[in-house]
Amino acid sequence: MDANNPPPPLSAKFKDSFAYPTVKERMPSIVAGVADTAFRSKVWIKEKYGEEGSEDLKKVAGGVSKLRNEMMTGKVLIPITDTRSDVKLWNDYLREVTERDGEEPTWFVSPWLYVECYMYRRIQESVEKCNILNKFDVFMDQKRKSLLDSAQPTLILLNYLMTVVNDLDSGETSDKQKLFKQLMQISLWGNKCDLSISGGQDNAQTSCPLDQVNKLRQFILRDDLDQVWQHLSSKSPSRVDIVLDNAGFELITDLCLAEFLISAKLASSVHLHAKAFPWFVSDVTKDDFDHTFQFFMQNNSLAMDMFLKRWKGRIEDGSWVFKVHDFWTSPFAYCDMNKYMPELYTDLGNSTLIIFKGDLNYRKLVGDRNWPTTTPFEDSLCGFHPAPLCALRTLKADLVTGLEEGKAEEVKEQDRNWMINGNWAVAVYCDRIVQ
């Protein structure tokens, strides 16, 4: 980035954001949904954990009710007070934001990225303060229902992948590039299943994912998948990283992609990066990953049985590595990773390709800034480039870079809400560092 041409300011104050009215309604509804989950869990929590569990549940309900009140009355953001290892990081950054902006951050006025991340950290604070329920996932029911409701598309995808893998294993597949682009697009459109954009309401995959690829190709605003293929296929099989987004059907599309990369000998290992605690309603945690395997065990399906055994083997032999890191549940843009978590930046530097999934990862890649849509993607990364990277993202927030001149105006004529409704996408690649 040229020092004489600094990046634009952080996106948004909520009031200036095109998505602001939607977000202002969505965030309180997510917090209210957590309180409702606590209320509906009273019976089974008491049966399983007794009175102490009931008292913990009251702590969760009380914590999120207080949070919602602060939010609705526009209070100043207050320090985190639980005992998680990341508390100092969050509170130090809260002071840093105050010093930078010259005022304490407040709800629906301060930059969207920080405030939205802070909301989920405060929800987790109410859980962390529990004695027994300190591992309670307040979004678990919604995530599991979404996975269950996506059972039929999941079966279609796994049956297809079973055929692909069998052909690869027998050496009968010739067009790996076509399959690679297809599975990357399936993983891309799996990102439509996002419970945070729906305010926690049902948002399961219901259509055939294979048909979807052809129907939705016209809605990819920038498609760099040929470049990604050229990069990956020109290297000896090595490490690929996938920074995961949503649990449920999207996670299954990501695991199918990971399987293809190994089976097609495009990667020798795939590192899967997940969240440290429940985040943005439907983001993947270790429990969600484990539950996906349990879901396979509960279904009478040849394909599910095959991939359950195969994927457990991947974990055991190290060709899949599942990782959790606090950085993914922090408020930082990724250009700050080397400053705050240099060991993660160094680790990612060992990758041949990093695939970032979803809207929040994209927002953090480009710093959640109001870039002109024609800004080169590599410029908008503000120097973040531990390794060649690809972002697969359906648009759910009002920022995007790397588009051709006139493309944004053309799409807006077709769809006024194109930046926030998840119906449009980018598959963008960067293989160079811009200082």
C-alpha positions, -999 to +999 in steps of 0.1 A: +000+000+000+014+034-011+021+056+020+008+085+000-025+067-006-036+053+027-066+029+029-100+044+034-114+046+070-129+016+088-163+007+072-185+021+089-200+036+114-234+018+114-253+050+104-233+052+071-237+016+062-260+005+035-267-026+056-273-006+088-311-010+091-309-048+086-280-051+111-296-030+137-326-053+137-306-085+134-282-081+162-308-076+190-328-105+176-297-127+179-292-117+216-329-122+222-327-157+206-300-166+231-323-156+260-350-177+244-327-207+241-318-204+278-355-203+287-363-234+265-334-253+280-345-251+316-361-285+318-333-306+304-306-286+320-322-291+354-327-328+347-290-332+337-272-308+360-297-302+389-301-269+407-265-257+400-272-261+362-305-241+367-285-213+384-260-212+356-288-209+331-301-179+350-266-163+347-267-168+309-302-153+306-293-124+329-260-117+311-276-116+276-306-096+289-282-070+303-263-070+270-295-065+250-304-035+272-270-019+267-274-024+230-309-010+227-300+021+248-268+028+229-245+024+259-207+025+259-190-008+253-176-021+286-146-043+294-149-082+294-148-096+329-146-134+326-115-156+330-109-167+294-073-164+282-083-137+257-097-112+281-066-090+283-064-090+245-100-078+241-097-052+269-064-038+256-079-035+222-110-017+237-086+009+251-067+011+218-100+018+199-109+045+224-075+062+220-076+058+182-111+073+178-109+098+206-141+085+222-153+053+238-170+029+213-208+026+216-235+004+201-246+012+165-222+041+162-187+026+163-172+006+135-194-024+125-167-051+126-155-043+161-190-039+176-204-071+160-175-092+171-178-076+206-214-087+208-205-124+203-176-121+228-201-107+254-225-135+247-197-159+254-188-140+286-222-149+300-214-186+294-178-184+307-191-171+341-210-204+347-198-231+370-211-261+351-224-247+318-191-230+308-190-251+277-226-245+268-232-236+231-261-212+231-264-217+193-262-255+193-299-262+186-300-239+156-269-253+141-280-289+145-315-282+131-299-266+101-277-297+095-307-320+099-328-300+075-300-302+050-299-340+050-311-346+015-287-322-003-259-337+019-267-372+007-267-360-029-233-344-025-217-373-007-230-399-032-215-378-060-182-374-041-181-412-035-182-417-073-155-390-078-132-405-051-136-440-064-127-428-099-097-410-085-086-440-065-088-462-096-071-436-119-101-432-141-105-394-137-089-373-163-104-338-159-093-329-124-095-292-132-132-294-139-138-313-107-117-289-087-136-258-100-169-276-094-161-285-057-147-251-051-180-236-063-200-260-042-180-249-012-185-213-022-223-215-025-225-236+007-218-202+023-254-191+016-263-212+047-255-186+073-275-183+105-261-149+115-274-132+084-309-147+090-308-136+127-307-173+137-338-182+117-339-214+096-314-211+067-307-247+057-296-260+023-326-274+004-317-274-033-294-299-051-258-285-047-248-299-081-276-282-100-268-250-080-233-247-094-246-243-130-275-221-120-255-197-099-224-193-120-237-161-135-239-146-100-201-149-093-189-113-098-152-123-100-140-158-107-103-165-102-106-203-099-086-210-130-057-191-115-061-210-082-060-243-102-029-232-121-011-223-088-021-255-069-016-279-098+019-266-105+031-274-070+041-307-055+013-320-032+017-300+000-003-282+026-036-264+020-054-244+047-091-238+049-103-211+073-138-224+080-170-204+083-204-220+090-212-254+105-239-276+090-241-280+052-213-255+045-189-275+066-198-306+047-190-289+014-157-278+029-149-314+040-158-326+005-134-301-009-107-312+015-113-348+006-110-340-031-077-321-026-061-351-009-076-378-032-067-358-063-031-354-049-034-316-050-025-316-013-007-339+010-024-323+041-054-300+047-054-278+078-089-269+089-092-238+111-122-233+134-135-209+161-125-211+197-161-207+209-196-202+194-193-173+171-216-155+146-244-181+154-233-208+130-195-207+128-177-240+132-163-251+166-147-284+175-181-296+189-197-288+155-170-308+137-175-338+160-213-336+157-210-338+119-194-372+123-221-382+148-247-371+123-231-394+097-232-423+122-270-418+128-279-421+091-282-453+071-262-442+041-234-460+023-218-427+014-220-413+049-205-446+063-177-445+037-167-409+045-171-413+082-145-440+082-123-422+056-124-388+074-117-403+108-087-419+091-076-386+077-076-371+112-057-401+127-030-402+100-025-364+100-036-357+064-063-336+080-053-313+109-081-296+128-070-264+145-086-239+169-071-205+176-082-174+195-074-151+166-104-163+146-126-151+175-109-117+179-120-083+165-088-078+145-085-073+107-062-099+093-036-073+084-030-071+121-024-108+126+013-105+125+012-078+152-011-096+176-006-133+168+027-137+149+029-174+156-003-180+136+009-158+108+042-178+107+022-211+107+000-200+078+032-191+059+039-228+056+008-233+034+008-236-004-027-221-005-050-206+022-088-207+014-108-182+034-145-191+036-174-167+040-183-131+046-167-124+079-134-138+068-136-116+037-145-085+058-114-091+080-092-097+050-100-063+035-102-046+069-139-039+067-131-007+049-151+014+024-129+006-005-140+016-040-152-016-056-125-014-083-097-014-058-074-044-066-080-072-041-043-075-033-042-038-024-072-041+000-054-068+019-031-040+033+000-062+033-016-094+047-001-122+027+014-151+047+009-173+016-011-173-017-047-171-007-082-174-021-115-160-007-147-178-014-175-155-002-212-148-008-218-111-002-236-103+030-220-069+039-217-038+019-181-039+008-162-057-020-130-051-040-114-064-072-144-058-094-141-046-130-150-010-138-188-006-141-196-040-126-210-027-093-233-003-111-245-030-135-253-054-107-271-027-086-294-022-116-305-058-113-305-061-075-305-032-052-296-054-022-268-072-041-242-065-014-261-079+016-285-106+005-260-135-001-272-140-037-239-128-053-204-141-048-167-137-054-140-164-058-109-142-057-072-151-056-040-133-046-005-146-051+016-115-044+024-092-016+016-055-019+035-032+005 
